[in-house]
Amino acid sequence: MEHISSSNIIRRLSLQNGKEDDAATVATRSLQQVSLKYVEKLFHLRYLGLGDTRIAQLPEEIGNIRFLQTLDLMGTSICSLPSTVVQLRHLMCLYIESYTKLPNGIGSLTSLEELLFLRIDDSITDITDELGQLTGLRVLSIVLFSDWNDKLLECLCKLQKIQNIYIEVHNGRRNIGGLDAWVAPRHLRMLNTRWSCWFSTVQMWMNPLLLPDLSFLSIAMRELQQASSPVS
């Protein structure tokens, strides 16, 4: 994998366990010191991995890395992302912890294909509506810190490219909302809503002929009775 070209263009930077890996070591030769203080200078950076570090805050200048495609913040102590994150229009993969809050405006990240984990609570008023704008999502994990909102169901119905979806309720409450109005996209591979959302009965789309790629299904159901066909 090419980390740095002859012109000192760094395309991938990964810090792990608080120490620089080989890629970051190469970077130090050009930047003198690997630090988030200098990240905004890496205009051509495509991948930024800060997993399992002690970093607690991203600089506002993160928004200047306009070509960034993957931002991995799993295992960090970051509680909220700066508002400038919404400027990363080329971002395809965003990995954050369930306690990390996203700013308003994530609906502009229309290139996103993978989002782990999306925290939904009452403090971010527009987050649910903006989720419906991320129609390119293939992988989505949601952690609910608030009551079930019918808007969330409406947004899920708009995500027709979704392949893997996981919904969790933070406070441990079960069966907080119904999903009967949701119809799984044909390319769905994994659905895990157990202990969070329920279906009244077996839905018509829960059929291997309709979902040929489905390999994992973990849901809550009130009745083990197949939904009746519409009366013609």
C-alpha positions, 0 to 999 in steps of 0.5 A: 500500500502506498503511504507516501509519494515522492512528493511527500503526499500522505494518503493514509495515516493510522495511529494505534495504541497511542504510538505511530505505526509504520505509516505514521513513522514515514509521516514524521520525516516530512512533518517533523512530528505526527500530531493532530495539530498537523492533520489539516495540512494533509490535504490528500489524506484518504484514510485517518485511523485513530482507533484505540488512542487516548485522543479526546478531541478532533480539531476544527481543521478536520474539515479541511481534509476534503478528500478524506474517505474513511475516519475511524475513531473507534476506541477513542475518548471523543464525546462529540465531533466538531461541526466542520465534519459535515464538510467532508463530502467525500467521506464514505466510512465513519466509525465512532463510539455510541457515546460520540455525538454527531453535529447537525448537518450530517445530511450533507455527507451524501457519500457515506456508505458505512456509519457506526454508531449513530447516536440518536438523542433529544439533544440533536434535533435534526439528526433523524431527519438528516439520516433519511438523506444518507441514501447511499448507506449500506451499513448502519448501526443506531443506538437510541438514547431517546424514545422511539420516533416515527420519523426514524421509521420513515427515514429507514424506509428511504435507505434502499441500499442498506445491507446491514442494519443494527438498532440498539436501545441504550437504556435497556428497554425492550420493544420500544417501537414497531417496524411493521411499516418497514419493508427490507430492501432486496439486498439486505444481508443482516438485520438485528433489532432484537430487544429494541424494535419489534414486528407484529407478525412475520412479514411477507418480505421475510422470504428467501426468494425476496431476500436472497442475500439475507444471512443474519436475522435477529428480531423481536416478534409478537406473534409467530403467525405470518401476515395475511395477504392483502384482500384483492 
